[in-house]
Amino acid sequence: MRALAIPSDAHDDFADLLDAMHRLRARVFKGRLGWNVVTQGGRETDEFDILKPTYILAISSASAVVGCARLLPASGPNMIEALFPDLVQSGAFKPHAAMIESSRFCVDTSVDAGRAGGSLHEATLTMFAAIIEWSISNGYREIVTGTDLRIERILNRAGWPLRRIGEPRRIGGTTTIAGVLPADRASFERVRPASYRSVLCSKLRAA
């Protein structure tokens, strides 16, 4: 399984993969988790997708998009500001130049590929490793995210614990928390699956 980073200036070059990503988000967030998100034509998008994010994708050996995340500057605008304005006002959330926000993380754990061995799906670990690798490569030391308690437990099991920056709260029927994750080599080595490989967007376009 490989990871792919798609920066804003390459969205048009990878339109098919990004379309598959939006379909995956609809299946997971609306279909499986029952989140209160807006879908259209079997795709999930929101107002933050127009802010030129970098997308991280996990792609199976069958060339299917099985995981995704969206990266935006922690300085905003972003989902942390929108969902946790009290953390901004209180100073609990302190964005800085070496912090990136990760949002819309999801993985299709129903695919058979990646289930062999281990307690966590290969796609999940691939996504964790790719987010860390991209962050380190781009000069970021921390990743802030808003997520649910289920993902927090998975992060702990993977050896990449979330440092909470506020109390859990109910948002759209889901118990959500905000927290910060380290972006460092030690975390990358802990979460990286044995089969992990990343492909930089520039290399793909030159191939």
Residue pairs with C-beta under 8 A, 6 or more apart in sequence:
1 58
1 59
1 60
1 61
1 66
1 113
1 114
1 122
1 123
1 126
1 193
1 195
1 196
1 197
2 58
2 59
2 126
2 196
2 197
2 198
2 199
3 56
3 57
3 58
3 59
3 126
3 127
3 129
3 130
3 133
3 196
3 197
3 198
3 199
4 14
4 17
4 56
4 57
4 59
4 130
4 198
4 199
4 201
4 204
5 54
5 55
5 56
5 57
5 130
5 134
5 198
5 200
5 201
6 14
6 17
6 18
6 54
6 55
6 56
6 57
6 201
7 54
7 201
8 52
8 53
8 54
10 201
10 205
11 18
11 52
11 55
13 201
13 205
14 201
17 57
17 59
17 65
18 55
19 43
20 64
20 65
21 55
21 57
21 65
21 68
22 43
22 44
22 45
23 42
23 43
24 65
24 66
24 67
24 68
24 106
24 108
25 37
25 43
25 44
25 45
25 68
25 104
25 106
26 37
26 39
26 42
26 43
26 44
27 108
28 106
28 107
28 108
29 35
29 37
29 44
29 104
29 106
30 37
30 39
30 44
33 174
34 173
35 172
35 173
35 174
36 172
36 173
37 44
37 46
37 172
38 44
38 45
38 46
46 104
48 70
48 72
48 77
48 78
48 79
48 103
48 104
49 70
51 72
51 77
51 78
53 70
53 71
53 72
54 70
54 71
54 134
55 68
55 69
55 70
55 71
56 68
56 69
56 70
56 71
56 127
56 130
56 131
56 134
57 65
57 67
57 68
58 65
58 66
58 67
58 68
58 107
58 123
58 126
58 127
58 130
59 65
59 66
60 66
60 111
60 113
60 114
60 123
61 113
62 113
64 108
64 111
66 107
66 108
66 111
66 113
66 114
66 123
67 106
67 107
67 108
67 123
67 124
67 126
67 127
68 104
68 105
68 106
68 127
69 102
69 103
69 104
69 105
69 106
69 127
69 131
70 102
70 103
70 104
71 100
71 101
71 102
71 131
71 134
71 135
72 78
72 79
72 100
72 101
72 103
73 95
73 100
73 101
74 80
74 95
74 96
74 99
74 100
74 101
74 142
74 144
75 95
75 97
76 95
78 101
78 103
79 101
79 103
79 146
80 87
80 88
80 93
80 101
80 144
80 145
80 146
80 178
81 88
83 146
83 171
83 176
83 178
84 93
84 146
84 166
84 178
86 92
86 166
87 93
87 165
87 166
87 178
92 165
92 166
93 144
93 165
93 166
93 178
95 144
96 142
98 139
98 140
98 141
98 142
99 140
99 141
99 142
99 143
99 144
99 180
100 135
100 138
100 140
100 142
100 143
100 144
100 183
101 143
101 144
101 145
102 131
102 143
102 144
102 145
102 181
103 145
103 146
105 127
105 145
105 147
105 151
107 121
107 123
107 124
107 127
108 123
109 121
109 123
109 124
111 123
113 122
114 121
114 122
114 123
114 126
115 121
115 122
116 122
118 125
118 193
119 157
120 154
120 157
120 158
122 193
122 195
124 154
124 158
125 158
125 191
125 192
125 193
125 196
126 193
126 196
128 155
128 158
128 160
128 191
129 188
129 191
129 192
129 193
129 196
129 198
130 198
131 143
131 183
132 143
132 160
132 183
132 184
132 187
132 188
132 191
133 188
133 198
135 141
135 143
135 183
136 183
136 184
136 185
136 188
140 183
141 182
141 183
141 184
142 180
142 181
142 182
142 183
143 180
143 181
143 182
143 183
144 165
144 178
144 179
144 180
144 181
145 162
145 178
145 179
145 180
145 181
146 176
146 177
146 178
147 162
147 176
147 177
147 179
148 174
148 175
148 176
148 177
149 168
149 175
149 177
152 162
152 177
152 179
155 161
155 162
155 181
156 162
158 190
158 191
159 187
159 190
159 191
160 181
160 182
160 187
160 190
160 191
161 181
162 177
162 179
162 180
162 181
163 179
163 180
163 181
164 177
164 178
164 179
165 178
165 179
165 180
166 177
166 178
167 177
168 175
168 176
168 177
169 175
169 176
169 177
170 176
181 187
